[in-house]
């Protein structure tokens, strides 16, 4: 059971709600055309320090759609090879685009609102559209398929930056810790168990899971890490329940160019958002985001500053696939916080006219749902590990 600050309910309530109600619906949504594509610039230099570490492991590379040559790099440090080798084909970044999707992507920007983002933009040269034409190759757009794996980015990179930041807010640490716990669960659940010339066998590695979360092996840190996973789950779940009015407007579209599929995707999204509102014991965000207007505005800017830096720190990660997932999940979490900070603006939105005070870009929407999908999967995998541990112990 979580303490008051962590959440307002026991983990069993979360497990039941997520594993048997929300998780199946969410997986179906993330397979839709709209949520499969995420634009990202993987070529930005590290803005904080000189970093020459690159991952040469095959599954860590991001292959382009077109015949664009990709240089191979050698791994130099940080013990990244071991974690990157755990990547399987299910987790490899798929950059294939259907002809229909390529044409539709040229029009997506017409349906894209812009607003105060919590994450660093990936650079105008990557996403700039001029007179209806994309100014960069479509190889800069990646496809999110079979999200079974999240490569672990090197922790030293994040903590190297974090040492120079004064983080007064306990919640900020708990969110980042929860994100890291989610990553570690995915690594343990999609582990390279056997690598021979004949085949590669992937599966759950109970020993790896215990090394990361067992109370004794982690000297008491493991249970705290898992509590932080539930904390970030509740934060993002609460954000989804709050943002329903934004998506429920008659004029809002999840645009891909296929009207029938777009309507079906929106209907499924609204069904999921209504389901999130039915959760019996939501996290009380007032404990984090309440207070007088001046203090709330200050806190919002502090969080935005920190999350922009985290999204920039991802440019220092050598593994391209890890960089992609790091950027996506960071933006998803930042978008969830943006929603919680903007509750009053969302409540005041008009159903018939475009939203001006509160807006979400397509990037933020895709990141929000995929990021929560990763957290939801982590919670589901915990149940699998509990079952495995009962048979082992």
C-alpha positions in Angstrom: 0.0 0.0 0.0 1.3 3.4 -0.9 1.7 6.3 1.5 -0.5 9.4 1.3 2.0 11.4 -0.8 2.6 8.5 -3.2 -1.0 7.7 -4.0 -4.5 7.5 -2.6 -5.1 3.8 -3.1 -3.5 0.4 -2.7 -1.5 -1.2 -5.6 -4.0 -4.0 -5.9 -6.6 -1.6 -7.0 -4.3 -0.2 -9.7 -3.3 -3.7 -10.9 -6.9 -4.9 -11.3 -7.9 -1.7 -13.1 -4.9 -1.6 -15.4 -4.4 -5.3 -16.2 -8.0 -6.3 -16.8 -9.7 -3.1 -18.0 -7.4 -0.5 -19.4 -4.4 -2.3 -20.7 -6.2 -4.3 -23.5 -8.0 -1.2 -24.8 -4.8 0.9 -24.7 -2.9 -1.7 -26.7 -5.5 -1.7 -29.4 -5.4 2.1 -29.6 -1.6 2.2 -30.0 -1.8 -0.1 -33.0 -3.8 2.5 -34.9 -2.3 4.5 -37.7 -2.4 7.8 -35.8 -0.4 6.6 -32.8 2.2 4.6 -34.8 4.2 7.6 -36.1 6.4 9.9 -34.1 8.7 12.6 -35.6 12.1 12.9 -34.0 15.5 14.3 -34.8 18.2 11.8 -33.9 21.1 13.9 -35.2 21.1 16.7 -32.7 24.5 17.1 -30.8 24.7 16.8 -27.1 24.2 20.4 -25.7 25.8 19.8 -22.3 29.2 18.1 -22.8 31.3 16.5 -25.5 30.1 12.9 -25.8 31.5 10.6 -28.4 29.9 7.4 -27.2 27.9 5.6 -30.0 26.2 2.3 -30.1 27.3 -0.1 -32.8 24.9 -2.9 -31.8 22.7 -3.8 -34.7 19.4 -3.5 -32.9 20.3 -0.1 -31.4 20.6 1.5 -34.8 17.7 3.2 -36.5 17.4 2.2 -40.2 16.0 4.7 -42.6 13.0 4.1 -44.9 14.8 5.3 -48.0 18.3 4.4 -49.2 20.0 6.7 -46.8 23.4 5.4 -45.6 23.8 5.1 -41.9 27.4 5.1 -40.5 28.3 2.4 -38.1 29.8 3.4 -34.8 31.8 1.6 -32.2 30.9 1.4 -28.6 33.6 3.1 -26.5 32.3 3.1 -22.9 29.5 3.2 -20.4 28.8 -0.6 -20.6 26.0 0.2 -23.0 26.6 -2.9 -25.2 25.1 -5.3 -22.7 21.9 -3.4 -22.3 21.6 -2.6 -26.0 22.1 -6.2 -27.0 18.9 -7.1 -25.2 17.0 -5.4 -28.0 15.0 -7.8 -30.0 13.3 -7.4 -33.4 10.0 -6.6 -31.6 11.6 -3.5 -30.2 13.6 -2.4 -33.2 12.5 1.0 -34.6 10.4 0.4 -37.7 10.6 3.3 -40.1 8.5 1.9 -42.9 5.7 4.2 -44.2 2.8 3.2 -46.4 2.2 5.4 -49.4 -1.1 6.6 -47.9 0.6 7.5 -44.7 3.3 9.5 -46.5 0.7 11.6 -48.3 -1.3 12.1 -45.1 1.7 13.2 -43.2 2.0 16.2 -45.5 -1.4 17.4 -44.2 -1.1 16.5 -40.5 0.4 19.9 -39.7 -2.8 21.6 -40.8 -4.6 19.9 -37.9 -1.8 20.5 -35.4 -2.2 23.0 -32.6 0.8 24.6 -30.9 1.2 25.6 -27.3 3.6 25.8 -24.4 5.5 22.6 -24.6 7.2 21.0 -21.6 9.9 19.4 -23.9 12.6 20.8 -26.1 11.6 21.0 -29.7 13.8 18.9 -31.9 14.7 21.7 -34.3 12.9 23.5 -37.0 15.0 21.9 -39.7 13.5 18.5 -38.9 9.9 19.3 -38.9 9.5 22.5 -41.0 6.8 22.4 -43.6 6.8 25.0 -46.4 3.9 25.5 -48.8 2.7 21.9 -48.1 6.0 20.3 -48.8 8.2 18.6 -46.3 11.7 20.1 -46.2 13.4 17.0 -45.0 13.2 13.3 -46.0 10.5 11.2 -44.5 13.2 9.0 -43.1 13.1 11.5 -40.2 9.7 10.0 -39.2 9.8 6.8 -37.3 7.1 4.2 -37.0 6.2 2.8 -33.5 5.4 -0.8 -34.0 5.4 -3.7 -31.5 6.5 -1.6 -28.5 7.8 -4.6 -26.6 11.2 -3.1 -25.7 12.6 0.0 -24.3 16.4 0.1 -24.4 17.9 1.4 -21.2 19.8 4.6 -21.8 23.0 5.0 -19.7 22.1 6.2 -16.2 25.4 8.1 -15.9 24.4 10.5 -18.5 21.2 11.6 -16.7 22.9 11.8 -13.3 25.8 13.7 -14.7 23.4 16.4 -15.6 21.3 16.0 -12.5 24.2 16.8 -10.2 24.2 20.3 -11.5 20.5 20.9 -10.9 18.9 21.9 -7.7 15.7 19.8 -7.6 13.6 20.9 -4.6 10.5 19.1 -5.6 10.3 15.6 -4.3 7.7 14.7 -6.9 10.1 15.5 -9.7 12.6 12.9 -8.5 9.8 10.3 -8.0 8.5 10.8 -11.5 12.0 10.3 -13.0 12.6 7.3 -10.7 9.3 5.8 -11.8 10.2 6.3 -15.5 13.5 4.5 -14.8 11.7 1.7 -13.0 9.5 1.2 -16.1 12.5 1.0 -18.3 14.2 -1.6 -16.0 11.0 -3.7 -16.0 10.9 -3.8 -19.8 14.6 -4.8 -19.9 13.9 -7.7 -17.5 10.8 -8.8 -19.3 12.4 -8.8 -22.8 15.8 -10.2 -21.9 18.2 -12.1 -24.2 18.1 -15.5 -22.5 20.0 -17.4 -25.2 22.1 -16.3 -28.1 23.3 -19.0 -30.4 24.0 -19.4 -34.1 20.7 -21.2 -34.5 18.4 -18.8 -32.7 18.0 -16.0 -30.1 15.6 -16.7 -27.2 14.0 -13.7 -25.5 11.9 -13.8 -22.3 11.5 -12.9 -18.7 14.7 -12.9 -16.6 13.7 -13.3 -13.0 17.3 -12.9 -11.8 17.7 -9.6 -13.6 14.4 -8.4 -12.1 15.4 -9.3 -8.6 18.8 -7.5 -9.0 16.9 -4.3 -9.9 14.0 -4.6 -7.4 14.6 -7.1 -4.7 14.5 -5.4 -1.3 17.6 -7.2 0.0 19.7 -7.1 -3.1 18.9 -3.4 -3.6 19.4 -2.5 0.1 15.8 -1.3 0.4 15.7 0.7 -2.9 13.7 -1.8 -4.9 10.3 -1.4 -3.3 10.7 2.4 -3.4 11.4 2.2 -7.1 8.3 0.2 -7.6 6.2 2.7 -5.6 7.6 5.4 -7.8 6.4 3.4 -10.9 2.8 3.4 -9.4 3.2 7.1 -8.7 4.0 8.0 -12.3 1.2 5.7 -13.4 -1.3 7.6 -11.2 0.0 11.0 -12.4 -0.4 10.1 -16.1 -3.7 8.3 -15.5 -5.0 11.5 -13.8 -3.9 13.6 -16.7 -5.8 11.4 -19.1 -9.0 11.7 -17.0 -8.6 15.5 -17.0 -8.0 16.0 -20.7 -11.2 14.3 -21.9 -13.0 17.6 -22.7 -10.2 18.6 -25.1 -10.6 15.4 -27.2 -14.4 15.2 -26.8 -15.0 18.4 -28.8 -17.0 17.6 -32.0 -14.5 19.5 -34.2 -11.4 17.7 -32.9 -9.9 15.1 -35.3 -7.2 12.5 -35.0 -6.2 13.1 -38.6 -4.5 10.6 -40.9 -6.5 11.1 -44.0 -8.8 8.1 -43.6 -12.1 9.5 -42.3 -13.5 6.1 -41.3 -10.4 5.0 -39.4 -9.9 8.4 -37.9 -13.5 8.3 -36.5 -12.9 4.8 -35.1 -9.6 5.9 -33.5 -11.2 8.9 -31.9 -14.1 6.8 -30.6 -11.7 4.3 -29.0 -9.6 7.1 -27.5 -12.7 8.7 -25.9 -13.7 5.2 -24.6 -10.4 4.9 -22.9 -10.5 8.4 -21.5 -14.0 7.8 -20.1 -12.6 4.6 -18.6 -9.8 6.5 -16.9 -12.4 8.8 -15.2 -14.1 5.7 -13.8 -11.0 4.8 -11.7 -12.2 4.8 -8.1 -9.3 6.4 -6.3 -7.5 9.0 -8.4 -4.4 10.7 -7.3 -5.1 14.1 -5.8 -3.0 16.5 -7.9 -3.9 19.4 -5.7 -1.2 18.3 -3.3 1.3 19.1 -6.1 -0.2 21.7 -8.3 -2.4 23.7 -5.9 -1.6 26.9 -4.0 -1.8 30.5 -4.9 -1.6 31.5 -8.6 1.9 33.0 -8.3 3.4 29.9 -6.7 1.6 27.6 -9.1 2.9 29.5 -12.1 6.4 29.4 -10.6 6.2 25.6 -10.0 4.9 25.1 -13.6 7.9 27.0 -15.0 10.3 25.0 -12.8 8.9 21.7 -14.0 8.9 22.9 -17.6 12.6 23.9 -17.3 13.6 20.6 -15.8 11.7 18.6 -18.4 13.1 20.6 -21.3 16.6 19.8 -20.0 15.8 16.1 -19.7 14.5 16.1 -23.3 17.8 17.7 -24.3 19.8 15.2 -22.3 18.5 12.5 -24.6 20.6 14.0 -27.3 23.6 12.8 -25.3 22.5 9.1 -25.4 24.7 7.1 -27.9 22.1 4.4 -28.6 19.7 5.9 -31.2 16.8 3.6 -30.3 17.3 4.5 -26.6 17.3 8.1 -27.6 14.1 7.8 -29.5 12.2 6.1 -26.6 13.7 8.5 -24.1 12.5 11.5 -26.0 9.1 10.0 -26.5 8.5 9.0 -22.9 9.9 12.3 -21.6 7.6 14.3 -23.8 4.7 12.1 -22.8 5.3 12.7 -19.1 5.8 16.4 -19.7 2.5 16.5 -21.6 0.8 14.8 -18.7 2.1 17.5 -16.3 1.1 20.2 -18.8 -2.5 18.9 -18.7 -2.5 18.8 -14.9 -1.2 22.4 -14.7 -3.9 23.5 -17.2 -7.0 22.0 -15.6 -8.9 25.3 -15.3 -8.1 26.2 -18.9 -9.4 22.9 -20.1 -12.6 23.3 -18.2 -13.2 26.7 -19.8 -12.8 25.5 -23.4 -15.6 26.0 -25.9 -17.0 22.9 -27.6 -17.7 24.7 -30.8 -14.7 26.9 -31.4 -10.9 26.1 -31.6 -9.0 26.0 -28.4 -6.7 29.0 -27.8 -5.8 28.9 -24.1 -5.0 25.2 -24.1 -3.7 23.2 -27.1 -1.9 20.0 -27.7 0.3 19.3 -30.7 0.1 16.0 -32.5 3.5 15.1 -31.2 2.3 15.6 -27.6 -0.8 13.5 -28.2 1.2 10.6 -29.7 3.8 10.9 -26.9 1.2 11.1 -24.1 -0.6 7.9 -25.1 2.5 5.9 -26.0 4.3 6.9 -22.8 1.3 5.8 -20.7 1.2 2.7 -22.8 4.8 1.9 -21.6 3.9 2.6 -18.0 0.8 0.5 -18.3 2.8 -2.4 -19.8 5.2 -2.2 -16.9 2.4 -2.6 -14.4 1.1 -5.5 -16.3 4.6 -7.1 -16.4 4.9 -6.9 -12.6 2.0 -9.3 -12.4 3.9 -11.7 -14.7 7.0 -11.5 -12.5 5.0 -12.1 -9.3 3.7 -15.3 -10.9 7.2 -16.3 -11.9 8.7 -15.6 -8.5 6.0 -17.7 -6.8 7.1 -20.7 -8.9 10.8 -20.0 -8.3 10.8 -19.3 -4.6 
